[in-house]
Amino acid sequence: MGKHGGRHVARKSIAGSLVVAVILALAGYLLTVNVRVNRSVTVNSDTSQLLNERSKHVNQLQSEIDGLSTQIDALKALTTSSSVPKGEDAGSGTKLPAVHGPGLTVTLDDSPLWQSKVGDTGSSADINDYVVHQQDIEGVVNALWAGGAETMMIEDQRVLYSSAVRCVGNVLLLQGKRYAPPFRISAIGPQEDMVRALDDSPTVQVYKEYVASIGLGWKMERVDDLRFPATTSSLQALKYAKVKKEQ
């Protein structure tokens, strides 16, 4: 009986090792796909065509990521059985769960005056004053984090550790997809703290000066129950630093 038990333990250990090896292999491929999705955008003479092709490619890669994530999570569940010691962890799950709670939604938009400022050549010296820029979106995002946001969405995408806001003209590029204004940023967290952080943000203050002077769009709403869907987190859930509170 003792020898039989020893061989049985060895089989389970080998099975657990194989599961972990498969998970690591899938995780490595998933990371490679994620890097491909988040490469910097190269703008050529036909920007619209390039972005359309990139969007299609991103959707294809995202389908691959979703499928691999499901496989990884399923295999990870096997490691919780007795075949692998409890102290061995194959890694974190690859999906952020759906969440809901009170929060804020901030909407930024171009000024309705911008079209009248474009000359016959399609350009204007001060046209940039009338459109939302990358730093405006980043200013709102940073202020919401500073105000205690627990999780966030920009447009229809959850903000991940790898999310990067980029703008080409007045088009927002986020994780391979493009969005036209207005731009919506939503955050779940302490509403009053986030409102104060927005009010205290120098970047947001400058933006609001343009809201008052030339009509840039600004709308902030308190929402009692924001709902964010589950999403693939590409190996790592979002983590961010917090200011250490003084004792």
N, C-alpha and C positions, 0 to 999 in steps of 0.2 A: 504493500500500500504506500509506503514511504517513497519508493522509487517511482511508482505511477504518479503520485502527487508532484514529484519533482519535474517529471517530463511535462505534465499538464501546465505547470507554471511557466516553463520555458516556452511552450507553444503560445500561450497568451502574451508573453513578453515580446515574442517575435511579431505576433499579429499587431500589437500596439506600436511597435517600431515601424512596421510597414505603413500603418495608418498615418503616423507622424511624418514619414518620408513623403507620402503622397500629398499630404497637406502642404509641406514645405515646397514641393515642386509646383503645386498649383499656385501657392502664394507668390513664388518667384515670377511665374508667368503673369499673374495678375498685376504685380508691381510693374512689370515691363509694359503691359498694356496701358496701365495708368499713366506712366511717363509719356507714352506716345500720345495719349489724349491731351495731356497738359503741356505739350511743347509750345514754345512761343509761336505766335502767329506771324507768318511772313506775308507781307502785303505786296502784290504785284500790280501790273497795270490794269488788271481786271479784278478789282477787289471783290465785287459782288459775286462773280463766278467762283472765285477762290473760296469765299465764305460758304457758299452753297455746297460746294464739294466737300469742304471740311465738315460741315454740319452732318452731311450724310455719312461720312466716315466715322464721325464721333458717335452717331446713333448705332452704327454697326459694332463699334468697339464697346459701347456701353452694354449692348446685348450680350457680348462675350463676357464682360465683367460680371453682369448679373448672373449668368449661368455658372461661371466659375465660383462666384461667391456662395451660391446655393450649394454647390458641391463641397466647398471648404467647410461650410457650417455643418453640413450633414456628416462629413468625416470627423469634424471636431467633436460632434456629439458622441461618436463611438469611443473617444478617448476618455469619456467620463465613466465607462464601464470598468469592471474589475480587471480588464486585460492590461490596463496601464496604471501604474501607481498614481495616487492622487496628487503627489507632489510634482508630477510631470505635466506641464501645460503646453499644448501645441500652439498656443497663440490666441489672441483675442478674436472675437467674431468679426465678420467683414461687413456687417450691416448696422446702420443706426436705426433704432426702433422708431416707430411713429410716436410723436409726443403732442401734448396740447397743454394749454395754460394761458394765463393772462399775459398781455404784452403790448407792444406798440407796432404800428405800421407807418413807415415814413415813405412818402412818394415825392420824387424829384422829377421835374419836367422842364423842357426847353421853354424859353419865352415865346409867346405867340408873335412877338415883333421880329423874330430873327429873319423871316422870309423877306420882310421889307428892307432888310439891311444888306441883302445880297445883291450885288451889282449885276450888270448885263453879262459880265464875264464869269459869273458864278462865284465870285469871291468878294470878300469885304475885309477891310482892315480890322474892324472890331467885331466880326461875327462870333468870335470865340466868347465874347462876353454874354452872348444870348443863348448858349447851349450848356447842358450839364456836362461836366468833365469828370475824369477818373478820380481826381483828388476830392471832388465833392462827394462821390459815392463812398470813397474810402474814409472821408471825414465822418460821415454818418455811421458807418460800420464801426469804426474805432470808438466813437462816442458811446454807442450802444454797448460794446464790450466793456468799456470803462464804467458804465452805469450798472453792470451786473447781469447783462444778458447771458442766459444759460445756453441757448441755441438760436440759430438764425437762418433765415432764408433770404436770398436775393432772387427776385422774380420767382420762378418755379423750382429753384434748386437749393437744397440744403447747403450751408456753408461747411466745408470740410477743411482739414488741416492743409490740404493742397490747393484750396481755392485761391485764385488770383484775379483781381478785377483789372481788366484792360479795356481801353476805349480806342477806337479808330474813328476819328470824327465824333459824331454824336451816336455811334453804335457801340453798345456794351458787348464785350466778348467775355464769356464766363464758362470755363470748363468745356471749351469747344463749341459752345452755342452762342448765337448773337441775338441781341435784343435792341429794339428801338425804344425811345422814350415814350411815355413816362416810365421811370425805373422805381420799382417798389422793393423796399427793404423791410423785412418783418423780423421781430425778435421777441422771444418768450423770456420773461424775467420780471423783476420788480419795476413796475411802471413809473412810479414817482422818481426813483433813482435814475432811471434811464432818461426821463424828461429833463432832469437837472443836468445830467451829463451832456445832453444835446445843447442845452442853453449855455453851458460853460465851455463848449468846444470852440476854440478860435476859428477853426476851419468852417464850422457851421455858422458862426457869427458872420464871417465874411460872405458866405453864400446868401444869408438872409438879407445882407445889405443889397445884393443884386436882386433879390426877390422884391424888395421895396422900391428899387430905383428903375429896373427895366423889366420886371414881371417874370423872372424865373419862377417855375412852379415849386411850391412847397406845401405839403399837407401831412400833418401828423395826427394819427388816430389812436386812441386807446381801445383795445379790443379785449373783451372779457375772456374769450376762449379761442385763442389762435390754435390752429391744427396744422401740424407739419407731418407729411407722410414719411414712411420708412424709406431709406435710401442706402445704396451701396456706399460704404465708407472707404473702400479701397485700402484695406488692411489695418487702418488705424483711425480710431475715433478722434474727434477734435478735442485737443487739450490746449489750454492757454493759461498764461500767468495771471496771477491775481496780486493786487497790492496788499502787502502785509499790513494788517491793522496794528496800530500801536496799543500796547497794553495800558 
